[in-house]
Amino acid sequence: MAGTSCHYNFTFLTTPSFEVVNRVQIVWGTISFILGITGNVFVLYATIAHNAIKLDKMSVWIVKNLAVTDIFNCVLVLLPILLLQYGKLSNTILSNRTLVSIMACYLYSFFLANSYLVNFLSINKLLRCMSPLRNLDSSSRQRLTVTMVTVFICSLPTLWLAYGFLGGFLCVREEWRSVDYLGALKIASTFPNDAIIGSVRKIITYVLGSVLTILPCITLIIINSALIILAVKKSNSGINKRNMMIVVLVTSLFLSSLIPFFLLFILKQLPQEYKELSRSFLYLSTWTNPFIYFAVNPTFRKFIEDRLKF
Protein backbone atom coordinates (compact mmCIF):
# COMPACT_ATOMS: atom_id res chain seq x y z
CA MET A 1 0.00 0.00 0.00
CA ALA A 2 2.78 2.41 0.92
CA GLY A 3 4.71 1.48 -2.20
CA THR A 4 2.03 2.58 -4.65
CA SER A 5 3.53 5.11 -7.06
CA CYS A 6 0.98 7.63 -8.29
CA HIS A 7 1.36 11.26 -9.16
CA TYR A 8 -1.26 13.96 -8.91
CA ASN A 9 -0.81 17.62 -9.76
CA PHE A 10 -2.46 19.99 -7.33
CA THR A 11 -2.29 23.60 -6.32
CA PHE A 12 -2.72 24.95 -2.82
CA LEU A 13 -5.15 27.76 -2.20
CA THR A 14 -3.68 30.31 0.18
CA THR A 15 -6.15 33.16 -0.22
CA PRO A 16 -7.22 34.92 3.01
CA SER A 17 -10.76 33.50 2.79
CA PHE A 18 -9.42 29.97 2.33
CA GLU A 19 -7.11 30.38 5.31
CA VAL A 20 -10.10 31.44 7.44
CA VAL A 21 -12.13 28.45 6.23
CA ASN A 22 -9.30 26.05 7.09
CA ARG A 23 -9.08 27.38 10.62
CA VAL A 24 -12.85 27.23 11.03
CA GLN A 25 -12.58 23.60 9.93
CA ILE A 26 -10.03 22.85 12.65
CA VAL A 27 -12.10 24.54 15.37
CA TRP A 28 -15.28 22.79 14.20
CA GLY A 29 -13.49 19.45 14.02
CA THR A 30 -12.15 19.88 17.56
CA ILE A 31 -15.61 20.71 18.92
CA SER A 32 -17.13 17.77 17.02
CA PHE A 33 -14.48 15.42 18.42
CA ILE A 34 -15.02 16.50 22.03
CA LEU A 35 -18.82 16.39 21.81
CA GLY A 36 -18.79 13.16 19.80
CA ILE A 37 -16.61 11.28 22.29
CA THR A 38 -18.20 12.56 25.50
CA GLY A 39 -21.81 12.40 24.28
CA ASN A 40 -21.64 8.92 22.80
CA VAL A 41 -19.64 7.44 25.67
CA PHE A 42 -22.30 8.79 28.01
CA VAL A 43 -25.06 7.25 25.85
CA LEU A 44 -23.35 3.86 26.08
CA TYR A 45 -22.95 4.24 29.84
CA ALA A 46 -26.59 5.27 30.25
CA THR A 47 -28.01 2.47 28.09
CA ILE A 48 -25.74 -0.38 29.16
CA ALA A 49 -25.40 0.32 32.88
CA HIS A 50 -28.74 1.99 33.61
CA ASN A 51 -31.15 1.26 30.71
CA ALA A 52 -31.82 5.00 30.65
CA ILE A 53 -33.31 5.20 27.14
CA LYS A 54 -36.75 3.59 27.16
CA LEU A 55 -37.38 2.19 23.69
CA ASP A 56 -38.00 -1.28 22.30
CA LYS A 57 -35.02 -3.66 22.44
CA MET A 58 -34.15 -3.36 18.76
CA SER A 59 -34.17 0.46 18.86
CA VAL A 60 -31.98 0.53 21.96
CA TRP A 61 -29.57 -1.92 20.29
CA ILE A 62 -29.32 0.32 17.23
CA VAL A 63 -28.83 3.38 19.45
CA LYS A 64 -25.86 1.59 21.03
CA ASN A 65 -24.51 0.67 17.60
CA LEU A 66 -24.83 4.28 16.44
CA ALA A 67 -22.93 5.47 19.51
CA VAL A 68 -20.10 2.98 18.90
CA THR A 69 -19.95 3.94 15.22
CA ASP A 70 -19.71 7.65 16.06
CA ILE A 71 -16.94 6.99 18.59
CA PHE A 72 -14.98 5.05 15.95
CA ASN A 73 -15.55 7.91 13.50
CA CYS A 74 -14.15 10.40 16.01
CA VAL A 75 -11.14 8.30 17.05
CA LEU A 76 -10.12 6.67 13.77
CA VAL A 77 -11.03 9.42 11.27
CA LEU A 78 -11.50 12.81 12.89
CA LEU A 79 -8.65 12.56 15.42
CA PRO A 80 -5.92 11.64 12.84
CA ILE A 81 -7.10 14.48 10.59
CA LEU A 82 -7.00 16.93 13.51
CA LEU A 83 -3.53 15.77 14.54
CA LEU A 84 -2.30 16.24 10.99
CA GLN A 85 -3.88 19.71 10.81
CA TYR A 86 -2.51 20.83 14.19
CA GLY A 87 0.89 19.44 13.24
CA LYS A 88 0.95 21.52 10.08
CA LEU A 89 0.29 24.66 12.12
CA SER A 90 3.71 24.05 13.66
CA ASN A 91 5.23 22.99 10.31
CA THR A 92 5.27 19.32 11.32
CA ILE A 93 3.80 16.41 9.33
CA LEU A 94 2.42 13.92 11.86
CA SER A 95 1.80 11.09 9.41
CA ASN A 96 3.25 9.14 6.50
CA ARG A 97 1.98 7.60 3.27
CA THR A 98 1.22 4.23 4.85
CA LEU A 99 -0.93 5.68 7.63
CA VAL A 100 -2.76 8.01 5.24
CA SER A 101 -3.38 5.11 2.83
CA ILE A 102 -4.79 2.96 5.65
CA MET A 103 -7.08 5.79 6.75
CA ALA A 104 -8.20 6.32 3.15
CA CYS A 105 -9.50 2.75 3.09
CA TYR A 106 -12.05 3.38 5.86
CA LEU A 107 -12.46 7.17 5.59
CA TYR A 108 -16.22 7.03 4.89
CA SER A 109 -16.98 3.58 6.32
CA PHE A 110 -18.42 4.89 9.57
CA PHE A 111 -20.63 7.43 7.81
CA LEU A 112 -21.84 4.53 5.66
CA ALA A 113 -22.47 2.44 8.77
CA ASN A 114 -24.50 5.29 10.23
CA SER A 115 -26.69 5.45 7.14
CA TYR A 116 -27.54 1.74 7.28
CA LEU A 117 -28.09 1.73 11.05
CA VAL A 118 -30.47 4.68 10.77
CA ASN A 119 -32.27 2.77 8.00
CA PHE A 120 -32.68 -0.22 10.32
CA LEU A 121 -33.93 2.11 13.06
CA SER A 122 -36.49 3.63 10.69
CA ILE A 123 -37.64 0.26 9.32
CA ASN A 124 -38.07 -1.08 12.86
CA LYS A 125 -40.22 1.88 13.85
CA LEU A 126 -42.23 1.70 10.61
CA LEU A 127 -43.05 -1.98 11.20
CA ARG A 128 -44.20 -1.20 14.74
CA CYS A 129 -46.43 1.61 13.53
CA MET A 130 -47.95 -0.53 10.80
CA SER A 131 -48.66 -3.45 13.17
CA PRO A 132 -49.07 -1.92 16.64
CA LEU A 133 -50.91 -4.94 18.08
CA ARG A 134 -48.37 -7.55 17.00
CA ASN A 135 -45.56 -8.74 19.25
CA LEU A 136 -42.48 -7.43 17.45
CA ASP A 137 -40.00 -7.99 20.27
CA SER A 138 -36.62 -8.77 18.74
CA SER A 139 -34.37 -11.69 19.62
CA SER A 140 -30.66 -11.48 20.35
CA ARG A 141 -30.01 -13.16 17.01
CA GLN A 142 -32.01 -10.54 15.12
CA ARG A 143 -30.19 -7.71 16.85
CA LEU A 144 -26.82 -9.29 16.15
CA THR A 145 -27.83 -9.74 12.50
CA VAL A 146 -28.39 -5.99 12.16
CA THR A 147 -24.86 -5.34 13.40
CA MET A 148 -23.27 -8.01 11.22
CA VAL A 149 -25.08 -6.88 8.06
CA THR A 150 -23.97 -3.30 8.70
CA VAL A 151 -20.35 -4.37 9.26
CA PHE A 152 -20.39 -6.53 6.12
CA ILE A 153 -21.78 -3.80 3.85
CA CYS A 154 -19.40 -1.16 5.18
CA SER A 155 -16.42 -3.49 4.84
CA LEU A 156 -16.90 -3.87 1.08
CA PRO A 157 -15.61 -0.39 0.08
CA THR A 158 -12.79 -0.65 2.64
CA LEU A 159 -11.57 -3.99 1.28
CA TRP A 160 -11.87 -2.78 -2.32
CA LEU A 161 -9.85 0.37 -1.60
CA ALA A 162 -7.16 -1.67 0.14
CA TYR A 163 -7.04 -3.97 -2.89
CA GLY A 164 -6.83 -0.93 -5.17
CA PHE A 165 -3.91 0.60 -3.28
CA LEU A 166 -2.03 -2.69 -3.20
CA GLY A 167 -2.75 -3.27 -6.89
CA GLY A 168 -1.75 0.24 -7.86
CA PHE A 169 -4.97 1.19 -9.67
CA LEU A 170 -6.07 3.53 -6.87
CA CYS A 171 -3.93 6.25 -5.31
CA VAL A 172 -4.00 8.65 -2.38
CA ARG A 173 -3.80 12.36 -3.12
CA GLU A 174 -0.66 14.06 -1.92
CA GLU A 175 -2.14 17.14 -0.22
CA TRP A 176 -1.64 15.54 3.20
CA ARG A 177 2.15 15.98 2.94
CA SER A 178 2.18 19.77 2.45
CA VAL A 179 2.11 22.18 5.38
CA ASP A 180 0.38 24.71 3.10
CA TYR A 181 -2.81 22.65 3.01
CA LEU A 182 -4.71 22.79 6.31
CA GLY A 183 -8.03 21.51 5.00
CA ALA A 184 -9.63 18.09 5.45
CA LEU A 185 -11.35 17.46 2.11
CA LYS A 186 -8.33 16.01 0.31
CA ILE A 187 -6.58 14.41 3.28
CA ALA A 188 -6.72 10.65 2.67
CA SER A 189 -8.91 11.03 -0.42
CA THR A 190 -8.32 8.80 -3.44
CA PHE A 191 -8.25 8.99 -7.21
CA PRO A 192 -7.90 6.32 -9.92
CA ASN A 193 -4.68 5.51 -11.74
CA ASP A 194 -6.13 5.70 -15.26
CA ALA A 195 -3.16 3.89 -16.76
CA ILE A 196 -4.02 0.54 -15.18
CA ILE A 197 -7.45 0.71 -13.53
CA GLY A 198 -9.51 -0.55 -16.50
CA SER A 199 -13.23 -0.13 -17.16
CA VAL A 200 -14.43 -3.01 -14.95
CA ARG A 201 -12.51 -1.74 -11.92
CA LYS A 202 -13.83 1.77 -12.55
CA ILE A 203 -17.41 0.47 -12.49
CA ILE A 204 -16.84 -1.49 -9.27
CA THR A 205 -15.20 1.55 -7.65
CA TYR A 206 -18.14 3.73 -8.70
CA VAL A 207 -20.74 1.26 -7.44
CA LEU A 208 -19.05 0.76 -4.08
CA GLY A 209 -18.30 4.45 -3.67
CA SER A 210 -21.60 5.92 -4.87
CA VAL A 211 -24.48 3.46 -4.99
CA LEU A 212 -23.88 2.05 -1.50
CA THR A 213 -23.95 5.63 -0.20
CA ILE A 214 -26.81 7.12 -2.20
CA LEU A 215 -29.22 4.16 -1.97
CA PRO A 216 -29.64 4.20 1.85
CA CYS A 217 -30.21 7.96 1.75
CA ILE A 218 -33.06 7.50 -0.73
CA THR A 219 -34.63 4.74 1.35
CA LEU A 220 -34.34 6.92 4.47
CA ILE A 221 -36.35 9.68 2.81
CA ILE A 222 -39.05 7.20 1.70
CA ILE A 223 -39.31 5.38 5.04
CA ASN A 224 -39.42 8.53 7.13
CA SER A 225 -42.02 10.10 4.86
CA ALA A 226 -44.17 7.03 5.52
CA LEU A 227 -43.45 7.34 9.26
CA ILE A 228 -44.64 10.93 9.34
CA ILE A 229 -47.85 10.02 7.51
CA LEU A 230 -48.49 7.13 9.92
CA ALA A 231 -47.76 9.36 12.89
CA VAL A 232 -50.54 11.68 11.81
CA LYS A 233 -53.03 8.93 10.98
CA LYS A 234 -52.50 6.10 13.45
CA SER A 235 -50.50 6.90 16.53
CA ASN A 236 -52.54 8.22 19.44
CA SER A 237 -49.97 7.47 22.13
CA GLY A 238 -47.72 10.26 23.35
CA ILE A 239 -44.98 7.72 24.07
CA ASN A 240 -45.17 6.31 20.55
CA LYS A 241 -45.03 9.77 19.06
CA ARG A 242 -41.97 10.68 21.14
CA ASN A 243 -40.22 7.47 20.12
CA MET A 244 -41.10 8.14 16.50
CA MET A 245 -39.79 11.67 16.86
CA ILE A 246 -36.39 10.29 17.87
CA VAL A 247 -36.22 8.28 14.65
CA VAL A 248 -37.31 11.20 12.47
CA LEU A 249 -34.91 13.68 14.11
CA VAL A 250 -31.94 11.30 13.99
CA THR A 251 -32.65 10.67 10.31
CA SER A 252 -33.22 14.34 9.47
CA LEU A 253 -30.01 15.56 11.08
CA PHE A 254 -28.02 12.72 9.54
CA LEU A 255 -29.32 13.56 6.06
CA SER A 256 -28.75 17.28 6.69
CA SER A 257 -25.09 16.59 7.43
CA LEU A 258 -24.76 14.76 4.10
CA ILE A 259 -26.56 17.22 1.81
CA PRO A 260 -23.72 19.79 1.49
CA PHE A 261 -21.26 17.00 0.67
CA PHE A 262 -23.57 15.42 -1.92
CA LEU A 263 -23.92 18.77 -3.66
CA LEU A 264 -20.23 18.51 -4.58
CA PHE A 265 -21.09 15.70 -7.00
CA ILE A 266 -24.03 17.58 -8.54
CA LEU A 267 -22.75 21.15 -8.76
CA LYS A 268 -19.21 21.09 -10.11
CA GLN A 269 -18.47 24.84 -10.00
CA LEU A 270 -18.80 25.39 -6.27
CA PRO A 271 -16.13 27.50 -4.54
CA GLN A 272 -13.25 25.65 -2.91
CA GLU A 273 -14.17 27.19 0.43
CA TYR A 274 -17.61 25.55 0.23
CA LYS A 275 -16.05 22.22 -0.72
CA GLU A 276 -13.86 22.26 2.37
CA LEU A 277 -16.69 23.21 4.73
CA SER A 278 -18.98 20.54 3.27
CA ARG A 279 -16.45 17.85 4.26
CA SER A 280 -16.33 19.13 7.82
CA PHE A 281 -20.12 19.42 8.05
CA LEU A 282 -20.31 15.62 7.83
CA TYR A 283 -19.19 15.47 11.45
CA LEU A 284 -22.43 17.06 12.59
CA SER A 285 -23.89 13.55 12.70
CA THR A 286 -21.20 12.30 15.11
CA TRP A 287 -22.43 14.29 18.11
CA THR A 288 -26.07 15.33 17.61
CA ASN A 289 -27.76 12.03 18.55
CA PRO A 290 -27.18 12.35 22.34
CA PHE A 291 -28.78 15.81 22.23
CA ILE A 292 -31.78 14.39 20.37
CA TYR A 293 -32.22 11.66 22.99
CA PHE A 294 -32.02 14.28 25.73
CA ALA A 295 -34.59 16.53 24.04
CA VAL A 296 -37.14 13.83 23.13
CA ASN A 297 -36.70 10.86 25.49
CA PRO A 298 -37.99 11.70 29.02
CA THR A 299 -36.20 8.84 30.81
CA PHE A 300 -32.82 9.77 29.30
CA ARG A 301 -33.40 13.43 30.16
CA LYS A 302 -34.30 12.55 33.75
CA PHE A 303 -31.21 10.31 33.99
CA ILE A 304 -28.95 13.20 32.96
CA GLU A 305 -30.71 15.68 35.25
CA ASP A 306 -30.30 13.30 38.19
CA ARG A 307 -26.58 12.95 37.46
CA LEU A 308 -26.12 16.71 37.18
CA LYS A 309 -27.60 17.23 40.62
CA PHE A 310 -24.51 15.66 42.11
Solvent accessible surface area in square Angstrom, and as a share of the most:
residue,aa,sasa,rsa
1,M,52,0.23
2,A,45,0.35
3,G,75,0.72
4,T,23,0.13
5,S,86,0.56
6,C,15,0.09
7,H,163,0.73
8,Y,74,0.28
9,N,147,0.75
10,F,57,0.24
11,T,120,0.70
12,F,60,0.25
13,L,62,0.31
14,T,83,0.48
15,T,67,0.39
16,P,112,0.71
17,S,60,0.39
18,F,5,0.02
19,E,52,0.24
20,V,93,0.53
21,V,17,0.09
22,N,1,0.01
23,R,110,0.40
24,V,75,0.43
25,Q,4,0.02
26,I,7,0.04
27,V,89,0.51
28,W,62,0.22
29,G,4,0.04
30,T,38,0.22
31,I,79,0.40
32,S,0,0.00
33,F,44,0.19
34,I,93,0.47
35,L,53,0.26
36,G,0,0.00
37,I,40,0.20
38,T,79,0.46
39,G,15,0.15
40,N,2,0.01
41,V,75,0.43
42,F,61,0.26
43,V,0,0.00
44,L,31,0.15
45,Y,96,0.37
46,A,0,0.00
47,T,7,0.04
48,I,119,0.60
49,A,63,0.49
50,H,79,0.35
51,N,79,0.41
52,A,7,0.05
53,I,1,0.00
54,K,106,0.45
55,L,30,0.15
56,D,30,0.16
57,K,112,0.48
58,M,20,0.09
59,S,1,0.01
60,V,17,0.10
61,W,73,0.26
62,I,0,0.00
63,V,1,0.01
64,K,48,0.20
65,N,20,0.10
66,L,1,0.00
67,A,2,0.02
68,V,62,0.35
69,T,13,0.07
70,D,0,0.00
71,I,32,0.16
72,F,96,0.40
73,N,0,0.00
74,C,0,0.00
75,V,59,0.34
76,L,66,0.33
77,V,0,0.00
78,L,4,0.02
79,L,56,0.28
80,P,45,0.28
81,I,2,0.01
82,L,8,0.04
83,L,90,0.45
84,L,3,0.02
85,Q,3,0.02
86,Y,97,0.37
87,G,4,0.03
88,K,5,0.02
89,L,83,0.41
90,S,76,0.49
91,N,120,0.61
92,T,59,0.34
93,I,56,0.29
94,L,96,0.48
95,S,31,0.20
96,N,74,0.38
97,R,62,0.23
98,T,53,0.31
99,L,101,0.50
100,V,2,0.01
101,S,3,0.02
102,I,78,0.40
103,M,11,0.05
104,A,3,0.02
105,C,8,0.05
106,Y,45,0.17
107,L,4,0.02
108,Y,83,0.32
109,S,14,0.09
110,F,32,0.13
111,F,10,0.04
112,L,12,0.06
113,A,11,0.08
114,N,2,0.01
115,S,3,0.02
116,Y,28,0.10
117,L,3,0.02
118,V,1,0.01
119,N,12,0.06
120,F,51,0.21
121,L,2,0.01
122,S,0,0.00
123,I,69,0.35
124,N,19,0.10
125,K,15,0.06
126,L,28,0.14
127,L,95,0.47
128,R,52,0.19
129,C,18,0.11
130,M,106,0.47
131,S,29,0.19
132,P,88,0.56
133,L,173,0.86
134,R,164,0.60
135,N,139,0.71
136,L,46,0.23
137,D,80,0.42
138,S,12,0.08
139,S,53,0.34
140,S,78,0.50
141,R,202,0.74
142,Q,100,0.44
143,R,40,0.15
144,L,98,0.49
145,T,69,0.40
146,V,15,0.08
147,T,30,0.17
148,M,110,0.49
149,V,57,0.33
150,T,6,0.03
151,V,81,0.47
152,F,129,0.54
153,I,32,0.16
154,C,11,0.07
155,S,38,0.24
156,L,61,0.30
157,P,20,0.12
158,T,32,0.19
159,L,115,0.57
160,W,40,0.14
161,L,33,0.16
162,A,23,0.18
163,Y,105,0.40
164,G,0,0.00
165,F,3,0.01
166,L,123,0.61
167,G,42,0.40
168,G,13,0.13
169,F,0,0.00
170,L,3,0.02
171,C,2,0.01
172,V,8,0.05
173,R,48,0.17
174,E,19,0.09
175,E,3,0.01
176,W,9,0.03
177,R,114,0.42
178,S,20,0.13
179,V,56,0.32
180,D,78,0.40
181,Y,10,0.04
182,L,11,0.06
183,G,0,0.00
184,A,4,0.03
185,L,22,0.11
186,K,53,0.23
187,I,0,0.00
188,A,1,0.00
189,S,20,0.13
190,T,42,0.24
191,F,28,0.12
192,P,54,0.34
193,N,35,0.18
194,D,104,0.54
195,A,92,0.71
196,I,88,0.45
197,I,4,0.02
198,G,43,0.41
199,S,81,0.52
200,V,102,0.59
201,R,77,0.28
202,K,94,0.40
203,I,109,0.56
204,I,61,0.31
205,T,36,0.21
206,Y,137,0.52
207,V,61,0.35
208,L,29,0.14
209,G,50,0.48
210,S,28,0.18
211,V,62,0.36
212,L,31,0.15
213,T,39,0.23
214,I,79,0.40
215,L,95,0.47
216,P,3,0.02
217,C,9,0.05
218,I,84,0.42
219,T,45,0.26
220,L,0,0.00
221,I,100,0.51
222,I,112,0.57
223,I,20,0.10
224,N,10,0.05
225,S,54,0.35
226,A,35,0.27
227,L,0,0.00
228,I,90,0.45
229,I,95,0.48
230,L,28,0.14
231,A,22,0.17
232,V,124,0.71
233,K,158,0.67
234,K,104,0.44
235,S,16,0.11
236,N,147,0.75
237,S,43,0.28
238,G,43,0.41
239,I,107,0.54
240,N,70,0.36
241,K,94,0.40
242,R,97,0.35
243,N,18,0.09
244,M,4,0.02
245,M,92,0.41
246,I,1,0.01
247,V,3,0.02
248,V,24,0.14
249,L,60,0.30
250,V,2,0.01
251,T,3,0.01
252,S,52,0.33
253,L,58,0.29
254,F,7,0.03
255,L,29,0.15
256,S,43,0.28
257,S,0,0.00
258,L,10,0.05
259,I,96,0.49
260,P,25,0.16
261,F,23,0.10
262,F,47,0.19
263,L,58,0.29
264,L,23,0.12
265,F,125,0.52
266,I,122,0.62
267,L,89,0.44
268,K,135,0.57
269,Q,169,0.75
270,L,37,0.19
271,P,79,0.50
272,Q,62,0.28
273,E,45,0.20
274,Y,64,0.24
275,K,41,0.17
276,E,2,0.01
277,L,72,0.36
278,S,2,0.01
279,R,0,0.00
280,S,9,0.06
281,F,74,0.31
282,L,2,0.01
283,Y,4,0.02
284,L,21,0.11
285,S,6,0.04
286,T,0,0.00
287,W,42,0.15
288,T,10,0.06
289,N,10,0.05
290,P,12,0.08
291,F,108,0.45
292,I,10,0.05
293,Y,4,0.01
294,F,72,0.30
295,A,67,0.52
296,V,16,0.09
297,N,4,0.02
298,P,51,0.32
299,T,50,0.29
300,F,1,0.00
301,R,74,0.27
302,K,126,0.53
303,F,19,0.08
304,I,29,0.14
305,E,78,0.35
306,D,39,0.20
307,R,91,0.33
308,L,138,0.69
309,K,155,0.66
310,F,208,0.87
